[in-house]
Amino acid sequence: MHLEPRPGIAWPSPHLRELRDAVRILLGLDDDTAVVIRQFGCGGIGYPPLETVVEVLPMDGGLHRWTLHRPADEITEHDLASAFQSTAAELG
């Protein structure tokens, strides 16, 4: 069943889909593991105006979260790999 978004709700950008797919590949995730990528406005002094949070939620519990201090459209697969480097073994 193909679901359409509610009026006024945009589908994720192609870049966000690419990032989500890269997260799955880099961490070796199965299809049952949820990957959520969100962008937030910070606005605090000394912080970038936008940051991106990547969350991985396995079916068996346990949340894994990484914060990248830049807008999602500036994040590359290399940035993700660098962020995951210390925790990839835990998620396998």
N, CA, C and O atoms as a Tinker XYZ file with bonds, in Angstrom:
   368  protein
     1  N      0.847000   -1.170000    0.000000    73     2
     2  CA     0.000000    0.000000    0.000000    64     1     3
     3  C      0.896000    1.239000    0.000000    63     2     4     5
     4  O      1.787000    1.366000    0.840000    81     3
     5  N      0.663000    2.122000   -0.916000    73     3     6
     6  CA     1.447000    3.352000   -1.025000    64     5     7
     7  C      0.678000    4.473000   -0.338000    63     6     8     9
     8  O     -0.466000    4.754000   -0.696000    81     7
     9  N      1.292000    5.104000    0.633000    73     7    10
    10  CA     0.636000    6.172000    1.379000    64     9    11
    11  C      1.113000    7.524000    0.889000    63    10    12    13
    12  O      2.300000    7.719000    0.625000    81    11
    13  N      0.210000    8.429000    0.773000    73    11    14
    14  CA     0.527000    9.797000    0.378000    64    13    15
    15  C      0.623000   10.662000    1.636000    63    14    16    17
    16  O     -0.080000   10.405000    2.613000    81    15
    17  N      1.477000   11.675000    1.624000    73    15    18
    18  CA     1.561000   12.547000    2.799000    64    17    19
    19  C      0.310000   13.398000    2.934000    63    18    20    21
    20  O     -0.405000   13.642000    1.962000    81    19
    21  N      0.060000   13.845000    4.163000    73    19    22
    22  CA    -1.044000   14.774000    4.376000    64    21    23
    23  C     -0.737000   16.063000    3.625000    63    22    24    25
    24  O      0.432000   16.385000    3.416000    81    23
    25  N     -1.752000   16.799000    3.220000    73    23    26
    26  CA    -1.503000   18.084000    2.562000    64    25    27
    27  C     -0.637000   18.975000    3.440000    63    26    28    29
    28  O     -0.853000   19.074000    4.648000    81    27
    29  N      0.341000   19.620000    2.822000    73    27    30
    30  CA     1.227000   20.517000    3.546000    64    29    31
    31  C      2.433000   19.821000    4.168000    63    30    32    33
    32  O      3.308000   20.487000    4.722000    81    31
    33  N      2.495000   18.494000    4.087000    73    31    34
    34  CA     3.623000   17.734000    4.628000    64    33    35
    35  C      4.485000   17.286000    3.453000    63    34    36    37
    36  O      4.004000   16.612000    2.542000    81    35
    37  N      5.746000   17.659000    3.479000    73    35    38
    38  CA     6.646000   17.306000    2.378000    64    37    39
    39  C      7.285000   15.940000    2.634000    63    38    40    41
    40  O      7.554000   15.573000    3.778000    81    39
    41  N      7.520000   15.202000    1.560000    73    39    42
    42  CA     8.278000   13.960000    1.650000    64    41    43
    43  C      9.725000   14.322000    1.956000    63    42    44    45
    44  O     10.170000   15.428000    1.652000    81    43
    45  N     10.459000   13.388000    2.558000    73    43    46
    46  CA    11.880000   13.664000    2.804000    64    45    47
    47  C     12.614000   13.926000    1.492000    63    46    48    49
    48  O     12.262000   13.382000    0.445000    81    47
    49  N     13.617000   14.752000    1.570000    73    47    50
    50  CA    14.395000   15.073000    0.379000    64    49    51
    51  C     15.177000   13.844000   -0.076000    63    50    52    53
    52  O     15.450000   12.948000    0.723000    81    51
    53  N     15.536000   13.802000   -1.352000    73    51    54
    54  CA    16.360000   12.683000   -1.836000    64    53    55
    55  C     17.668000   12.560000   -1.052000    63    54    56    57
    56  O     18.157000   11.452000   -0.831000    81    55
    57  N     18.234000   13.693000   -0.632000    73    55    58
    58  CA    19.484000   13.640000    0.129000    64    57    59
    59  C     19.271000   12.950000    1.479000    63    58    60    61
    60  O     20.124000   12.177000    1.913000    81    59
    61  N     18.157000   13.216000    2.139000    73    59    62
    62  CA    17.880000   12.549000    3.413000    64    61    63
    63  C     17.706000   11.054000    3.216000    63    62    64    65
    64  O     18.145000   10.266000    4.053000    81    63
    65  N     17.072000   10.652000    2.120000    73    63    66
    66  CA    16.941000    9.219000    1.825000    64    65    67
    67  C     18.307000    8.598000    1.589000    63    66    68    69
    68  O     18.574000    7.485000    2.041000    81    67
    69  N     19.178000    9.321000    0.875000    73    67    70
    70  CA    20.543000    8.821000    0.650000    64    69    71
    71  C     21.295000    8.685000    1.968000    63    70    72    73
    72  O     22.008000    7.704000    2.176000    81    71
    73  N     21.141000    9.662000    2.859000    73    71    74
    74  CA    21.791000    9.581000    4.160000    64    73    75
    75  C     21.268000    8.385000    4.954000    63    74    76    77
    76  O     22.049000    7.651000    5.561000    81    75
    77  N     19.968000    8.192000    4.950000    73    75    78
    78  CA    19.372000    7.056000    5.671000    64    77    79
    79  C     19.915000    5.737000    5.124000    63    78    80    81
    80  O     20.257000    4.838000    5.893000    81    79
    81  N     19.994000    5.620000    3.801000    73    79    82
    82  CA    20.532000    4.402000    3.190000    64    81    83
    83  C     22.003000    4.217000    3.545000    63    82    84    85
    84  O     22.452000    3.097000    3.786000    81    83
    85  N     22.752000    5.318000    3.576000    73    83    86
    86  CA    24.172000    5.242000    3.943000    64    85    87
    87  C     24.321000    4.786000    5.396000    63    86    88    89
    88  O     25.224000    4.009000    5.707000    81    87
    89  N     23.445000    5.260000    6.287000    73    87    90
    90  CA    23.480000    4.825000    7.684000    64    89    91
    91  C     23.280000    3.315000    7.744000    63    90    92    93
    92  O     24.013000    2.618000    8.447000    81    91
    93  N     22.296000    2.809000    7.012000    73    91    94
    94  CA    22.016000    1.367000    7.008000    64    93    95
    95  C     23.228000    0.562000    6.540000    63    94    96    97
    96  O     23.576000   -0.456000    7.137000    81    95
    97  N     23.862000    1.028000    5.470000    73    95    98
    98  CA    25.014000    0.310000    4.920000    64    97    99
    99  C     26.214000    0.399000    5.862000    63    98   100   101
   100  O     26.848000   -0.612000    6.162000    81    99
   101  N     26.521000    1.602000    6.323000    73    99   102
   102  CA    27.699000    1.794000    7.180000    64   101   103
   103  C     27.610000    1.005000    8.484000    63   102   104   105
   104  O     28.621000    0.512000    8.985000    81   103
   105  N     26.401000    0.887000    9.033000    73   103   106
   106  CA    26.237000    0.194000   10.308000    64   105   107
   107  C     25.771000   -1.245000   10.143000    63   106   108   109
   108  O     25.621000   -1.965000   11.130000    81   107
   109  N     25.540000   -1.671000    8.898000    73   107   110
   110  CA    25.106000   -3.043000    8.647000    64   109   111
   111  C     23.762000   -3.354000    9.284000    63   110   112   113
   112  O     23.587000   -4.415000    9.883000    81   111
   113  N     22.810000   -2.432000    9.155000    73   111   114
   114  CA    21.506000   -2.583000    9.800000    64   113   115
   115  C     20.556000   -3.414000    8.962000    63   114   116   117
   116  O     20.627000   -3.413000    7.733000    81   115
   117  N     19.663000   -4.126000    9.642000    73   115   118
   118  CA    18.624000   -4.875000    8.937000    64   117   119
   119  C     17.419000   -3.957000    8.691000    63   118   120   121
   120  O     17.377000   -2.827000    9.177000    81   119
   121  N     16.452000   -4.458000    7.936000    73   119   122
   122  CA    15.289000   -3.646000    7.586000    64   121   123
   123  C     14.360000   -3.388000    8.765000    63   122   124   125
   124  O     13.520000   -2.491000    8.702000    81   123
   125  N     14.499000   -4.165000    9.845000    73   123   126
   126  CA    13.645000   -3.971000   11.012000    64   125   127
   127  C     14.137000   -2.855000   11.930000    63   126   128   129
   128  O     13.431000   -2.457000   12.856000    81   127
   129  N     15.329000   -2.355000   11.682000    73   127   130
   130  CA    15.892000   -1.290000   12.503000    64   129   131
   131  C     15.492000    0.059000   11.922000    63   130   132   133
   132  O     15.720000    0.333000   10.744000    81   131
   133  N     14.897000    0.893000   12.757000    73   131   134
   134  CA    14.463000    2.218000   12.307000    64   133   135
   135  C     15.649000    3.181000   12.287000    63   134   136   137
   136  O     16.484000    3.184000   13.192000    81   135
   137  N     15.703000    3.990000   11.244000    73   135   138
   138  CA    16.705000    5.046000   11.126000    64   137   139
   139  C     15.948000    6.360000   10.974000    63   138   140   141
   140  O     15.144000    6.526000   10.057000    81   139
   141  N     16.219000    7.288000   11.886000    73   139   142
   142  CA    15.546000    8.591000   11.875000    64   141   143
   143  C     16.616000    9.672000   11.755000    63   142   144   145
   144  O     17.588000    9.691000   12.510000    81   143
   145  N     16.417000   10.566000   10.795000    73   143   146
   146  CA    17.332000   11.693000   10.621000    64   145   147
   147  C     16.505000   12.962000   10.723000    63   146   148   149
   148  O     15.559000   13.172000    9.963000    81   147
   149  N     16.883000   13.809000   11.685000    73   147   150
   150  CA    16.140000   15.053000   11.906000    64   149   151
   151  C     17.108000   16.224000   11.954000    63   150   152   153
   152  O     18.262000   16.090000   12.361000    81   151
   153  N     16.614000   17.353000   11.534000    73   151   154
   154  CA    17.406000   18.583000   11.558000    64   153   155
   155  C     16.739000   19.554000   12.526000    63   154   156   157
   156  O     15.524000   19.745000   12.490000    81   155
   157  N     17.547000   20.164000   13.394000    73   155   158
   158  CA    17.028000   21.076000   14.397000    64   157   159
   159  C     17.718000   22.429000   14.286000    63   158   160   161
   160  O     18.888000   22.515000   13.911000    81   159
   161  N     16.994000   23.463000   14.611000    73   159   162
   162  CA    17.584000   24.785000   14.750000    64   161   163
   163  C     18.085000   24.943000   16.175000    63   162   164   165
   164  O     17.355000   24.671000   17.127000    81   163
   165  N     19.308000   25.375000   16.322000    73   163   166
   166  CA    19.901000   25.519000   17.675000    64   165   167
   167  C     19.710000   26.936000   18.168000    63   166   168   169
   168  O     18.994000   27.182000   19.139000    81   167
   169  N     20.363000   27.867000   17.485000    73   167   170
   170  CA    20.217000   29.263000   17.846000    64   169   171
   171  C     20.977000   29.720000   19.074000    63   170   172   173
   172  O     20.991000   30.910000   19.386000    81   171
   173  N     21.608000   28.793000   19.774000    73   171   174
   174  CA    22.366000   29.195000   20.952000    64   173   175
   175  C     23.694000   29.832000   20.568000    63   174   176   177
   176  O     24.235000   29.558000   19.497000    81   175
   177  N     24.206000   30.667000   21.431000    73   175   178
   178  CA    25.489000   31.324000   21.183000    64   177   179
   179  C     26.586000   30.266000   21.156000    63   178   180   181
   180  O     26.688000   29.435000   22.059000    81   179
   181  N     27.402000   30.310000   20.111000    73   179   182
   182  CA    28.494000   29.366000   19.972000    64   181   183
   183  C     28.106000   28.060000   19.305000    63   182   184   185
   184  O     28.957000   27.186000   19.144000    81   183
   185  N     26.853000   27.898000   18.914000    73   183   186
   186  CA    26.391000   26.695000   18.241000    64   185   187
   187  C     26.027000   27.032000   16.800000    63   186   188   189
   188  O     25.658000   28.168000   16.503000    81   187
   189  N     26.130000   26.049000   15.899000    73   187   190
   190  CA    25.701000   26.315000   14.522000    64   189   191
   191  C     24.185000   26.519000   14.494000    63   190   192   193
   192  O     23.479000   26.011000   15.365000    81   191
   193  N     23.680000   27.254000   13.506000    73   191   194
   194  CA    22.241000   27.517000   13.466000    64   193   195
   195  C     21.409000   26.253000   13.242000    63   194   196   197
   196  O     20.264000   26.182000   13.688000    81   195
   197  N     21.970000   25.266000   12.562000    73   195   198
   198  CA    21.272000   24.004000   12.336000    64   197   199
   199  C     22.190000   22.845000   12.678000    63   198   200   201
   200  O     23.388000   22.886000   12.400000    81   199
   201  N     21.616000   21.802000   13.288000    73   199   202
   202  CA    22.357000   20.570000   13.510000    64   201   203
   203  C     21.472000   19.406000   13.098000    63   202   204   205
   204  O     20.247000   19.521000   13.058000    81   203
   205  N     22.108000   18.289000   12.796000    73   203   206
   206  CA    21.394000   17.112000   12.333000    64   205   207
   207  C     21.611000   15.984000   13.335000    63   206   208   209
   208  O     22.737000   15.719000   13.755000    81   207
   209  N     20.520000   15.329000   13.709000    73   207   210
   210  CA    20.579000   14.220000   14.640000    64   209   211
   211  C     20.211000   12.942000   13.891000    63   210   212   213
   212  O     19.187000   12.879000   13.210000    81   211
   213  N     21.061000   11.927000   14.030000    73   211   214
   214  CA    20.821000   10.616000   13.434000    64   213   215
   215  C     20.527000    9.660000   14.584000    63   214   216   217
   216  O     21.313000    9.545000   15.526000    81   215
   217  N     19.392000    8.979000   14.498000    73   215   218
   218  CA    19.014000    8.020000   15.529000    64   217   219
   219  C     18.784000    6.658000   14.899000    63   218   220   221
   220  O     18.195000    6.542000   13.824000    81   219
   221  N     19.264000    5.627000   15.590000    73   219   222
   222  CA    19.066000    4.246000   15.166000    64   221   223
   223  C     18.342000    3.543000   16.297000    63   222   224   225
   224  O     18.801000    3.537000   17.439000    81   223
   225  N     17.199000    2.948000   15.964000    73   223   226
   226  CA    16.359000    2.293000   16.955000    64   225   227
   227  C     16.141000    0.831000   16.572000    63   226   228   229
   228  O     15.228000    0.527000   15.804000    81   227
   229  N     16.965000   -0.077000   17.094000    73   227   230
   230  CA    16.783000   -1.497000   16.802000    64   229   231
   231  C     15.492000   -2.024000   17.424000    63   230   232   233
   232  O     15.026000   -1.493000   18.432000    81   231
   233  N     14.912000   -3.066000   16.826000    73   231   234
   234  CA    13.679000   -3.667000   17.339000    64   233   235
   235  C     13.861000   -4.215000   18.749000    63   234   236   237
   236  O     12.912000   -4.239000   19.532000    81   235
   237  N     15.070000   -4.653000   19.077000    73   235   238
   238  CA    15.302000   -5.249000   20.400000    64   237   239
   239  C     15.591000   -4.196000   21.469000    63   238   240   241
   240  O     15.979000   -4.536000   22.587000    81   239
   241  N     15.407000   -2.937000   21.134000    73   239   242
   242  CA    15.592000   -1.866000   22.106000    64   241   243
   243  C     16.947000   -1.205000   21.995000    63   242   244   245
   244  O     17.813000   -1.645000   21.239000    81   243
   245  N     17.115000   -0.166000   22.744000    73   243   246
   246  CA    18.376000    0.562000   22.736000    64   245   247
   247  C     18.418000    1.610000   21.645000    63   246   248   249
   248  O     18.343000    1.288000   20.459000    81   247
   249  N     18.535000    2.835000   22.037000    73   247   250
   250  CA    18.606000    3.951000   21.097000    64   249   251
   251  C     20.063000    4.358000   20.943000    63   250   252   253
   252  O     20.796000    4.461000   21.926000    81   251
   253  N     20.472000    4.587000   19.711000    73   251   254
   254  CA    21.808000    5.097000   19.415000    64   253   255
   255  C     21.622000    6.431000   18.712000    63   254   256   257
   256  O     20.849000    6.532000   17.760000    81   255
   257  N     22.332000    7.462000   19.183000    73   255   258
   258  CA    22.124000    8.811000   18.646000    64   257   259
   259  C     23.474000    9.487000   18.405000    63   258   260   261
   260  O     24.392000    9.407000   19.221000    81   259
   261  N     23.555000   10.152000   17.255000    73   259   262
   262  CA    24.727000   10.954000   16.906000    64   261   263
   263  C     24.242000   12.334000   16.495000    63   262   264   265
   264  O     23.232000   12.463000   15.804000    81   263
   265  N     24.961000   13.362000   16.918000    73   263   266
   266  CA    24.638000   14.727000   16.530000    64   265   267
   267  C     25.769000   15.263000   15.674000    63   266   268   269
   268  O     26.931000   15.251000   16.082000    81   267
   269  N     25.425000   15.733000   14.486000    73   267   270
   270  CA    26.394000   16.348000   13.579000    64   269   271
   271  C     26.051000   17.829000   13.517000    63   270   272   273
   272  O     24.916000   18.194000   13.212000    81   271
   273  N     27.004000   18.661000   13.799000    73   271   274
   274  CA    26.761000   20.091000   13.960000    64   273   275
   275  C     26.830000   20.845000   12.635000    63   274   276   277
   276  O     27.650000   21.740000   12.432000    81   275
   277  N     25.922000   20.435000   11.740000    73   275   278
   278  CA    25.773000   21.126000   10.454000    64   277   279
   279  C     24.432000   20.719000    9.850000    63   278   280   281
   280  O     23.846000   19.722000   10.273000    81   279
   281  N     23.944000   21.463000    8.882000    73   279   282
   282  CA    22.676000   21.105000    8.240000    64   281   283
   283  C     22.786000   19.769000    7.516000    63   282   284   285
   284  O     23.864000   19.384000    7.061000    81   283
   285  N     21.666000   19.069000    7.416000    73   283   286
   286  CA    21.640000   17.748000    6.781000    64   285   287
   287  C     22.138000   17.793000    5.343000    63   286   288   289
   288  O     22.790000   16.854000    4.888000    81   287
   289  N     21.840000   18.869000    4.623000    73   287   290
   290  CA    22.240000   18.914000    3.210000    64   289   291
   291  C     23.748000   19.081000    3.024000    63   290   292   293
   292  O     24.245000   18.987000    1.902000    81   291
   293  N     24.486000   19.328000    4.120000    73   291   294
   294  CA    25.943000   19.436000    4.045000    64   293   295
   295  C     26.647000   18.164000    4.522000    63   294   296   297
   296  O     27.873000   18.076000    4.453000    81   295
   297  N     25.890000   17.189000    5.000000    73   295   298
   298  CA    26.476000   15.966000    5.554000    64   297   299
   299  C     26.735000   14.964000    4.429000    63   298   300   301
   300  O     25.896000   14.747000    3.555000    81   299
   301  N     27.910000   14.370000    4.482000    73   299   302
   302  CA    28.307000   13.374000    3.479000    64   301   303
   303  C     28.395000   12.000000    4.138000    63   302   304   305
   304  O     28.330000   11.875000    5.361000    81   303
   305  N     28.544000   10.983000    3.311000    73   303   306
   306  CA    28.736000    9.628000    3.820000    64   305   307
   307  C     30.008000    9.557000    4.664000    63   306   308   309
   308  O     30.051000    8.845000    5.668000    81   307
   309  N     31.033000   10.286000    4.263000    73   307   310
   310  CA    32.275000   10.325000    5.033000    64   309   311
   311  C     32.034000   10.909000    6.432000    63   310   312   313
   312  O     32.591000   10.412000    7.410000    81   311
   313  N     31.209000   11.959000    6.535000    73   311   314
   314  CA    30.874000   12.538000    7.834000    64   313   315
   315  C     30.186000   11.505000    8.726000    63   314   316   317
   316  O     30.484000   11.395000    9.916000    81   315
   317  N     29.260000   10.750000    8.129000    73   315   318
   318  CA    28.569000    9.714000    8.885000    64   317   319
   319  C     29.552000    8.647000    9.355000    63   318   320   321
   320  O     29.526000    8.239000   10.516000    81   319
   321  N     30.418000    8.197000    8.450000    73   319   322
   322  CA    31.391000    7.160000    8.801000    64   321   323
   323  C     32.277000    7.622000    9.955000    63   322   324   325
   324  O     32.582000    6.838000   10.853000    81   323
   325  N     32.688000    8.873000    9.938000    73   323   326
   326  CA    33.511000    9.412000   11.023000    64   325   327
   327  C     32.749000    9.423000   12.343000    63   326   328   329
   328  O     33.308000    9.092000   13.389000    81   327
   329  N     31.493000    9.798000   12.296000    73   327   330
   330  CA    30.677000    9.844000   13.507000    64   329   331
   331  C     30.440000    8.446000   14.080000    63   330   332   333
   332  O     30.404000    8.266000   15.297000    81   331
   333  N     30.278000    7.463000   13.199000    73   331   334
   334  CA    29.968000    6.101000   13.625000    64   333   335
   335  C     31.203000    5.298000   14.017000    63   334   336   337
   336  O     31.073000    4.231000   14.618000    81   335
   337  N     32.356000    5.770000   13.702000    73   335   338
   338  CA    33.581000    4.987000   13.847000    64   337   339
   339  C     33.713000    4.334000   15.221000    63   338   340   341
   340  O     34.103000    3.170000   15.314000    81   339
   341  N     33.400000    5.052000   16.268000    73   339   342
   342  CA    33.605000    4.514000   17.612000    64   341   343
   343  C     32.516000    3.558000   18.073000    63   342   344   345
   344  O     32.725000    2.813000   19.030000    81   343
   345  N     31.351000    3.559000   17.415000    73   343   346
   346  CA    30.247000    2.742000   17.905000    64   345   347
   347  C     29.760000    1.686000   16.922000    63   346   348   349
   348  O     28.851000    0.929000   17.261000    81   347
   349  N     30.320000    1.600000   15.728000    73   347   350
   350  CA    29.824000    0.653000   14.722000    64   349   351
   351  C     29.886000   -0.781000   15.214000    63   350   352   353
   352  O     28.982000   -1.559000   14.912000    81   351
   353  N     30.902000   -1.158000   15.951000    73   351   354
   354  CA    31.031000   -2.530000   16.428000    64   353   355
   355  C     29.897000   -2.897000   17.392000    63   354   356   357
   356  O     29.472000   -4.051000   17.437000    81   355
   357  N     29.409000   -1.921000   18.158000    73   355   358
   358  CA    28.327000   -2.176000   19.103000    64   357   359
   359  C     27.011000   -2.519000   18.419000    63   358   360   361
   360  O     26.177000   -3.232000   18.979000    81   359
   361  N     26.829000   -2.006000   17.200000    73   359   362
   362  CA    25.533000   -2.147000   16.539000    64   361   363
   363  C     25.438000   -3.368000   15.645000    63   362   364   365
   364  O     24.340000   -3.742000   15.234000    81   363
   365  N     26.564000   -3.999000   15.334000    73   363   366
   366  CA    26.579000   -5.118000   14.405000    64   365   367
   367  C     25.789000   -6.244000   14.845000    63   366   368
   368  O     25.718000   -7.257000   14.150000    81   367
